[in-house]
Amino acid sequence: MKKWIGTDESGKGDYFSGLVVAGVMVDESTVSKLKELGVKDSKRLSDSRVEVLSDSIKEICPNSVVSIGPERYNELYSRLRNLNRILGWAHARVIENLVTQTSCELVIADKFGNKRYIEKALMEKGKQIRLEQREKAESDPAVAAASILARDGFLKELKKTGDKIGTVLPKGAGIEVEEKAQDLVKKHGEGILGSIAKVHFKTTQKLKANYSSPQDSANWEEAERLDRIWAPWRTKYIFSPPAEECIFCSAVNKKDEEAFILYRGEKAFVIMNIFPYNNGHLMVAPYRHTANIEELTREEVDSLFKLVQKSVKVLKAKMRPQGFNIGMNLGKVAGAGVEGHLHIHIVPRWNGDTNFMPVVSETKVISQSLEEAYKLLKEVFENE
């Protein structure tokens, strides 16, 4: 039976919140069911109807939804400076998620730019499927269904974004949105925009024009400088699909140089972060796979913090930082990139360089390859 995938996005024209891309796989049988439900382009449906249909579509068809919140969206845009590249990656992810479930012959995507944006982001399985981009692709039932899932996902993301600051955020990018943004900036300061809105929109420039004091002007200029941080090695991490296995457990079974392991202790080990926020960014993790700090044995705790001390000593000796950020992110909500295996971050700092997670000043990233840093530190760890 012929199967095909439809993909569509929602939120790219909305100032508030982020972006959602969805994909739906259909065949002749499910297409009939979708028509019976009244599935059509989400722009022709009310928000309440979109929500009802979204639940029904998910019950009938294989589907995938990728949500990019406003903070991550702004991070991506500040580096890529191209909305189509973000869209291409997100469309590719929903396609890959679906083709891993079952075979498929065709993908029909809403046309947002050259289809090479999607093709370049596809992996091996996705590249084997014929990809078409169409104007008004929502006339296809699979794309129409995807548009409903994407719209429903965006509406939920918009509500979640508003709930964080205790307000209802309007859709679109018109006068109502500008007035709401103006009120929020007056109440919370311009820094709030990075966590609730797409700051590259012209709406932000209009807001900026309304600020006349030197302090306001300085704050906006600082925000503009932050957009120009250059850390290209993190792009690969941002666009990589979620790892299927724990990166720490996988690394332990590899050769040191292959996994960038600097030192193996009794109960824990030191590994370089291959997508660092700063040169010399190290992580210390227990061998045992656990996400709960309270489950660590005394021996594991001792080993972890002895290696933290050792790491700081080595970094001071070879890289001469002027400070360190040392800490743990426990749980996704706290920012953990690998939730299942706890680890301690050790990030050396230099004056004028990047901060650990939030960047709080004009920055300059020190240039040094991972391989160079590994060779520099490995010998010292072994002889320390």
N, C-alpha and C positions, 0 to 999 in steps of 0.2 A: 504494500500500500504506500502510495506517495506521501512523503512527509516534508514539511518545510517549516522554517523558523521566520517569524516576523519580529523586528526590533523597533523600538521608538523611545523617545526621551521626553522628559517634562521638566520644566523649571529654568530652561536656559534664557527665557525672556523675563523671568521674575527677579526682581532685585533682592527680595528677602529670601533667606534660606539657601539651600544648595541645588543639587541636580540629581535626577533619578533617571536611570535607563532600565528598560525592561525588555525581556524576550519571551516569546511564547511559541511552542512547537505545536503544529496542528497536522491532522490528516483529514481525509474526506469525511470520516465519521464525526470527528470533533468539530469540523467546520459547520456541519448541519446543526449540531447542538448550539454552537455560538450564534448562528443565525436565529434559532428559536428563542434564544435569550434576548435578542435585540442588540447584539454587540455591534458597535459602529465607532467611528472616530470619537475619541473622548471629548473633543472640543464641541461636539453636538449634544453632550449630555450634561445634566446637572451634577454637582458634586456628590449629592446623596445617591444618585443613580450610579455614579462611578464606583462608589464604595460597595454597593450591593453587587454590581456586576463583577468587580474585582474578586470578591470572595468566590463567586460561582466559577469564574474562569480558572482560578487556582485549583478548584476541585476537579475540573474537566481536563485541563491541559498541563503538560510539563512546562514549567516556567522558571524564570530567573530574574531577580530584581537587584540592581546595584545602586545603592544610595551613596552619594557624596555630600556630606554635610558642609555647611558654609565655611568652617575653619579649614577643612582639608581642601575644599574647592579653592579658597584663596591661596593656600600654600602651593597647590598645583599651578594655578594661573600665574603666580608671581615668578615661577621658574620657567614655565613653558610659553607664556605670553600668547597662547593660542587656544581658544575654546574648542576648535575642531579636533585638536590632538587629545584633549580630555575626553571629548565625546567618542572619538575613535577607540580609545582604550576601553571606555565603559561598554560600548557596543560589543567590542571583541570579547570582553569578560563574560557577558551574558550568553554570547554565542558558544564560547568554550564550555561554560557551565552546562549548557543544554546538550551539546554533542557528546559529552562524556556519558550521558544517560542512555542515548540510543543513536542509531545512524540516521543521517538526514541528507537530502540531496541539494537543498537550496536554502539560502538566507535572503530575505527581502528586508532591507533597511530603509528607514526614512532618510531622505537625502538632505544632509546638512553640510556637505562639502565633498571633496574628492574621496572616492571610496578607498583610496590608498591609506587614508588615516585609519580605517578599520583593518585593512589587509596587513599593514605593518605591525599592528598590535596583536594579530592572531598568532596562535601557536600551531603546532604540527597538525592536530586534528582539524582545527578551524580552517587552515589553509587548503584543505582538501575539498572543501565545500564551495559550490558556486555562489558568489555573492553578487546581488543586484541592489543598486540604490535607485529609488523611484521618487519622482515628484508626486505629492499627494498619495504616498504609499498606504495611507490608512484605508484606502478602498479595498485593500487585501484584508481578509478576515484575521489573519495572524498578526499583521501590523496593527489593525484596529484593536485587537485584544491586548497587544503589548502597550498601546497608547493608553488604555484604561488602567493597566497595572502601573505604568509609569506615573500617570496622573494621580492615582490613588496614593502611591508611594510618596509623591511630592507633597500632596496635601497633608499627609501624616507628618512628613518631615517639617513642613511649614508650621504646623501646630506645635510640634515638639520644640522647635526653635523659639516660638513665641512663649511657650510655657516656661522656658528657662528664665525669661525676664518678666514673666507675669503679665503678658499682654497678648492681644490677637493681632497677628501681622497680616496686612492685606496682600492680595496677589498682584502680579503685574509690575509695572514700572511707571505708573501715571502720577497724577497730582496727589491722590490719596496716599500713595506710597511715599512720595516726597515729604508730605506733611507729617506722616507717621515717623519717618526717619529723622526729621528735624526735631520732633518732640523727644525722641529717644536719645539723640545726641545731647540735647539740652539737659536731660535727666541723668544720663549715665556717662556722658563724655564721648568724644569721637572714637575712642578705643573700642566701644561696644560694636561698631560696625563690622569689624573683622570676624566676629563670632556669630553674626546674624544675617549678614548680607554679602552680596558679590561686590567687593569694593572697587572693581575696575569699571563698573557701570558709570555712565555720565551723571547719574543721580548723586554719586559721591562728590563729583566736581561741583555740582550745583550747591550741595551742602557746604562745601569748602568755601565757596564764594560768599556765603552768609556769615563767615567768621572773620572779623576784622581786627581783633586784638592781637598784639604781638605774640602772646602765649599761645593762642589758638593757632595762629599761623605757623608757629614753630612746631606745634604738635602735629599738624598736618604734614609739614615738610619731613618730620621724622618718620611718619608713617610711609611716606613715599620712598624714603631711603630704604626702609625695610624691605620693600618690594624688590629691591635690586640685589639681594643676597645671592651670591653665586656659589653653590655647592653641588656641582653636576653629578657627583657620584651617587647622590641620594635619589636621582631620577629613576635609576634602575630598581631601587627598592620600592618606590612609589608605584611603579607600573608593573611590579611583579605580582603574580597571583599568590594567594595564601599558600604557604608551604604545607604539603601533605603530611610531613612528619616534623617532630620537634627538632629545631635546628641545633639545640645543645646536645640532645641524645645522638643525633646523626654525626655531629662533629667529633664526639668522643671516639667513634669507631673509625675515624679517618687518621691519616698521617698528620702530624703537627703542622707541617708547612702547607698542607692542602686545606686544612680547616682554620689556619691562622691561630692555632693554639700556642700560647707562649709558655705555659707552665702547667704541669699536672701535679697537684698536691695529693694528699692522702684521701681526702673526702670531697675535694672540689678542684676546679681548674680555672685558669685565666685564658680568655680568648679575646681576640680583637673584634671589634664591631666592624664588619665589612661595609656597612652603610653609616659611617660615623657622623655625629653632629659636630665633631671636631677631630683633628689629627690626634692620634694617641688615645682615642676612646676605647677603653677596655671594659670587659664584663667578667665578673667572677660568678660562677654557677656551681651548685653541687652536682655530683654525678647522678644522684638519685632524682628521678623525674617527680617533682612535687610543686604545686602552686601555693602551698600553705606554709608560711613561715613558722607557724606554731607546731608544725609536724617535724621540723628539723631536730636532729639529735644534738646533744652537746658537742659531740665530736665534729659534726658537720658545721655547726655555728663557729666553733674554734677555727676550723680549716678555712671557712669563708673569710673571716675577718683577718686572719693571718695573711691570707693572700691579698686582701685589700691593702693592708699595711705594706706588703712586699711590692705591690703594684705602684703605690704612691712613691715609694723609695726609688724604684727603677725609673719611673717617669721624671722624678725630680733630677735624677742623675743624668739622664740622656736627653731630656727635652726641655728642662728648665722652665716649667710653667710657673706662673705667678699666683695660681690658685687652682682649686679643683671643685667640681660638682660631683658629689658621691651620693647615690641613693637608689631606691627600689620603687618600681611601679607595680603594685599588686592589684591585679584585676583590670579588665578592659576599660572600665570607667575611669581608672586612675592613669590610663595611658600605656598600659602594658602591651608591647608589641607581640610578645610570646606569653600568653596567659598561663599556659600549663606548666611552665618550668621557671621558677623564680630565679632571679639573677640580680646582681648589684652592678650598677653603672659607675664607672670611674672616668670622668671627663676632665682632662687638663684644660686650664684656661690661661690665656695671655691677654694683656691689656689691648683693647681694640679688636679682639677676636670675638667669636660667637659665644653666646650664652648656651646653657645646656638644652633646654626645651624652648622656652619663649626667648626671643631675641629682644634685648632691651636697649641696645645702642647701635649706632652705625657700625657695620661689621667689616672685617677683612678675614677671609679664610686662609690659613697658612697652607701652602701648597707642598704636599708630600704624598707620594703614592703609598698604598697599603704595603706593597712589597718592601719598599725602602724602610718604612716604619717597623715592619716585622723583623727584618734583619737587624735593625738598630737595637731593638728591645730584646729579641730572643736570646742573644748571647749573654746579656746582662742577667736575665732571669735565671739562666742555667748556672751562672757563676756566682749568683748572689747568695 
